[in-house]
Amino acid sequence: MKQLFNTITMKHLKTPSFYFKALCICMAIVQLSCSDSDNGGTEESPVDDGKSKFAIWLQLGSWPNTTQYVAGVDDITTGEISLEGNGDEVTSKADYGIVTNGDGYYYYPSSSTDFGKMTKFEYKDDQLQVVSEVPFTYQNSINAHTWIDETTLIFYGLNGDRDKLLYTILNTETLAMTNGEFDLPAIPQDYTGIYTGNIEYVNGKILMTYTYNKDWPEKGNLPIYLAEIEYPSMSTKSISEETRTLAMGGINMWESSSTVNEENDIYMMFNPGWYYDADNNSGVFRIKNGETTFDQSYFFNLTETLGGSTSGLWYIGNGKAIVKYEDAATIAANPDTLFNALYALVDLPSSTVIKKLELPLDKGTGLQSVTIDNGKAYIVVNAETEKDYVWEVDSNTGAVSAGLEIVGGYEYILRIDKLKE
């Protein structure tokens, strides 16, 4: 299938005079000669390696009749892309629960009975191509991951009975894997399974959260558990509890919800979701550099400050982040609408909202809707009645400006990724 493309409209200068053309050529030769002299020789033009700087994932149809596409683009600040006769269909290759690290590759774990592979992809020549692939059946479901270094990736998930918390340490160059089970206390009485949460690595330690669940429709009321795991031994050093809100951690295979800042402080966002009572708040906890428990002096109550539950948190830098949240007024007026999400620019250290961003209501949560490039945040919004754009955010003022337009014909914009510098 032809690929999704970036359409750029340019005006071409027509010069009918032969002499004017000749003059232009001479001037160009002189300019090139001067440039060569200044630089000590001729500069080579950048080689086109066929790899796009950004990738955008789109979905046609609604569950279970869905088709997913991925498309590359080098500039998300201008132009437009369209699925009309274009796009690399990736439905049989992967889905949008996939990981990238800005190294030009995607890493995709699938332990389903009909696939069972760990795959390394690259988006090249407008296709999602397999670089290497090995069998993988250890984990049944993976919701989160963390990077140890540029070539070491840890996947965090569950077994088939959802009563064991598992890890897979992946060498992203060779796809060699080390599998294991986290050493945690037994599931409490009257509870049947484990919920995964956020996970981050810093200073030789993995800090991860989890809790326990009951069988639907019963709801639990246990704390958030924060485990300190030594790396690379993967031994459990401590477990602490947090009860200032009862909430689920993130599912960062699909949507970011935690970060490590420049000072090695960890910020983790939690959202009660459907499993906990409505009086529990969405909020951000902090683990200060060198500590292994949540900072008891810090709790950023996002439900109170934004007026709705949250789903995503993306760190920009210098203490600032983008938060995705559900607009309570929209949901109250139309509980069935899927276009109910908004964004805010926040300052994490001071627990303040800088500005609620003036963007159209977005469709859906659990989507990787934000990417960061050169200290700037770019948000892709799937609007109900307006055109869809990649929006650039001014991290100082919260002002937004429309960039790349994504022309319609799809149901969801699943994710936007920066693949390389």
N, C-alpha and C positions, 0 to 999 in steps of 0.2 A: 504494500500500500504506500502511496506517496506520503511524504512526511509533512507534518505541520510546519508552516514557514512564517518567517517574519517579513511582513509586507512594508516596504519603505517607498514612499513616493518622492521622486526627485525631479527637479527641473533641469533640463539639459540646454546649455548655451549653444546656439547655432551661429557659426562664423563663416559666412559665404566667401569672404575675401581670402584668396590664397596668400597674399602678403601678410595679412594679419596673422594667419596660421603660422607662417614661417617665423614671424617675429616672436610669437609665443614659444615656438620650439627653441629658438635661440636663447631666449630668456631662461627657459627651463634648463638648458644645457649649462648656462653660466651659473645658475643657482646650484645645480647638482655638483658642478666643479668646485664651487666655494664650499659647499657642505662637505665634500670629500676631503678638501684641504684642512678644514677645521677639525674633522674627526679622525684625521690620519688615515683615511681610506673609505671605501664605500661601505655603508651600513646595509646589511642584508634585511630584506623585508621579513616580517614574522611569518613563520611557516604555519599554514593552516593544517592542524592535526585532526580536523574533523570533529573535534569535541566542543560542545556548547558550554558557555559559562553558567547558564541557568537551565533548569528543567521544570516544566509545568505538567502536572498530572490532572487529567479530566476523566469524568465518568459519564457515559450515556446510559439511560435507562435507570429503573429503580429495582432494588433488591426483590427477588433473586435474579432478575433478568438484566444484568449489567454488563457493560463493556468498558474497559479502561484503556486510556491512551496516555502516552507520554511524549512530550515535545521539547525540543531544545531551542533556546534563543540566547543571543549574546547581549542584547540590550533590553532591559525591562523598563526603561524610562521613556520610550517613545515607540511609535509604530503600532502594528496590530498583528494578531495571529488568528487563524480560523481553522476549524475542523472540516471545512467544506472540501471534500476530496483529498484530505491530507490526514496525517497522524499515524504514529506507530502503535498499533494495537498490542497491548502487553498483557491481556487478560490471562493467557495461558502461561506467561513467564513469571509474573510476580503480582503483588498488589501494593497498595500504598502504605502498608505497614513495613516500611523498608528504611534502611539507615544509610546516610552518607556523612562524610566528614570534611567535605571540601577538597578531597584528594582526587576528584575526578571519577570516583567509583561509587557504586551502590553495593550494599551487603544485605542479602535476603535469606533469612532462615525459614524454611517451611518443613514442618515435621508431619504434614498430613499424610494419610495412608496412600494417596495417589501421587504424591510428589516426593516428600522425604529427602530434601536436598538443602545444602548450604551453597548459595550461589553468589559469585562476585560478578557484577555487571559493570559495563561502562556505556555511557551514552555517547555514541560515536557515529558519524555519518548519518545522523538523524534516525538511529535505531538503538534500542536497548539490547546490547550484545553481551553474550556470556563470555567472560574472561576465563573463569574456571569454576568447577562445580564438584562437590563431593557429597556422599550420602550423609543424611542427618535425620535421626529419628529420636533423639534423646529427650527433647522437651516437647510437651503437647501444645502448650500455648506460651507465647512470649509477648509480654506487654511493655517491657522497658529494657534499656541498655545504658551502658556508660563506657567511655573511652579511658583506658589506662594510659596509653600513649598513642602516637600516630599509627602504630601497626597492631595494637592490642585492643580488642573490643570484647566486652562482656555482655552477654545476653542473660536476662533475668526472667524466669518464668516458672511454670508449674508442670507437674506430671498429669497423666490422664485422669486420675481421681481427684486432682486439685487439693491434695493433702500434703504435698511435699514441695518445698521451694528449691528450685534448681538453678544452676548456672552453667554457662558454656563460655569458656575463654577461647577466643578466636584470634589466630594470627592472620591478619588480613592479607599478607603477602603470599603465604603458602596454603591457607585455609586449614592448617593443622588446628585441632581442637582438643581442649581438656574439659571434660564434663564432671560435674559433681553436685552434691546436695549440701545446702547450707545447714549447719548444725544449730537447730532452733528447738525451743521447748515444744512439748507435745501439744496438739490442738486441745483447747479447753473443753471441758464437758459441756454438752448441749450444742457445740459448734461442729460443723462438718467439713469446712474447707478453709483455704487461705486466699486472701486478696493481696495481690502485689501492689506496691506503691512506687514512690520515687527512688532513684538510685543515683549516687554521684561518687566520684573518686577524687581524693585529694590527699596529699602528704602520706602516701603509702597505705591509706585506709579507704575501704568502701563503706559509705554510710547509706543504708537502705531502709525503707519503711515497708511495713506490711500490717495486716490485721486479719481477723478471722470472720467467717460468715456462717449463717444458718441457712437451712433450706428455705427457698422461697415458698410462701410469702412472709415468713418470719424475718424480723430484722434484728440485727445485733446492736450492742451498745458497749463494745470493748474499745480500749484506747487505740491510738496510733502507736505502734511499736517501732522504735528506731534501733537498728542493729549496727554495731561497729564490727566490721570484718577486716582482718589483717590481710594484706596482699603482699606476696603471692601465696601464702600458706592457705588462705581462705578459711582460717579459723575464726570463730566467733569470740570476740573479746568482751563485749558488753551488750546489754539490751536495756533500753530505757523506755518509759511510757509518756505519752502526751495526751492530755484530756481537755485542753482548752477549746478544741472542737473535735468532733468525731467525723471523720471524713476519709474519702478515698484519695490515694495519691494519683500520680499521673500515669498516662499510657503513652510514653514518649516515642514509641514506634510510630505513632500517628500524630501526636501533638505534644510539643514541649511543655513541661510544667516545673522544671527546676533548673538551677544554674549554679556555677561557681564563679565568683567575681574576681577582680584583679587582686584583691587581698586574700584570696583563698577562703572567703566566707561562702557558705552554702546557703542558698535560699530555696525552699521547697513549698510549692503551693498545693493545697488540698481542697477538695470539693465534695460535700456530702452526697450529692447525686440522689438517686432514687432509694438508696439503701438505708439512709439515716433520716431521722426526723427533721422537719423543716426548720426547727429552731437552732440547728447547727449551721455555722457560718463557713463560707469559703474564706480562706485566708492563707497567708504566707508565714512560715516559720523560718528561723535562721539558726544555723550552726556556725559559730564563730571559728575562725582559723585556730587550729590546735585543739578544739573541743570536740567531744563525741556525743553530746546531748544538745537538745534544743535550748536556745538562749531564752531563759524565762522572762527577760526584760523586753522581749520583742514578740509582737504578734500584729501583723498587718491585716486587719479585718476588712476584706474586700467586699463582702456582702453589704456592710454598713456604708462604705464609702462609694460603692458603685451602684448599689441598689439591685443586685441580682447575683445569681450563682456564676462562678467562673469555670473556665475549661482549659485555657492555655496561658502560658507565660513564656515570653521570649526575651532574653537579655540582649540589650544593645551595647552596653558599656557605660563606664562612669556612673554606675549605680542605677541606670535607667533601664526600664523594661516595658514591653507591650503586654497588656493583659486582655484576653478575650473573655467577654462576659455576656450573659443573657439579659436582655432588656425587660425588666419586670413589667413595665407599663404595656409593652407590646404583647407579652404573654397573657396579661390580665384581660386585655381587649380581645385577643384571639388566641386561645390556648392551643389551637391546632396548627398555627402557622409554623413553618420551618424557617422563615426569615425573621429571626429574633435575636441575632448576635451583634454586639457592638465591640469596640476596642477603646482602650484607654492607655495613655502614656503615664507611667508611674515612676516615682523615685523610691527604690527599695530601702535604702538605709534610713530615710526619714519617714517611711510609711505614709507617703502622700501621693495623691493623684495630681499630676501636673495638668492634665487636660483629658476630658472625654473627646475622642477624635470625631470630627464631623465627617462621618462616612455613612453610606447606605447600610441598612440592615443586611447582615450576612446570613447565608443559608448554612445551617448545620454546625455542629461541634465535633470534636475528635478529628480535626483536619489540620494539617501542617500549613497554616495560612500565612505564615510570616517567614521571611528570610532576611539575613543581615549581610550587608556588603559595605565595606569601608566605613564602618561605624554608623551606617544608615539602615533604618528598618523599612522593609517593603512589604506591604500587606495586599494580598489578593482577595477581592471581595466578589462574591456571587450574589448580585442584587436581584430583587424580584422584578422591578419594572424599569430600572435604569441600565445603562451600559455597564459592563464589567471591566474593571481596570486593575492593574497593579498600581497601588498607591504608595508614593514616597512620603515618609514621615520626617518632619523636622524635629530632631530629638531635643532641641532646646525649647521650642514653642508649642509643639504638637500640631503645627499647621500641616495639612496634607495637600498633595498635588497629584493629579492623575498622570500615569505613565502609559505603559503598554496596554492597549485595549485587547481583551479576549472576546472574540466574536462568538455569539451564541450557538446553540445546537446541542448542548450538554445539560446534564442534570446537576452535577456537582463539580466544583473545582477542588480537587482532593489535596493537593500540596504544591508548594513551590520550593525549589532547592537551589542553593548555590553550589555548583559542582567544581568550580576552579576559579583562581584569580584571573 
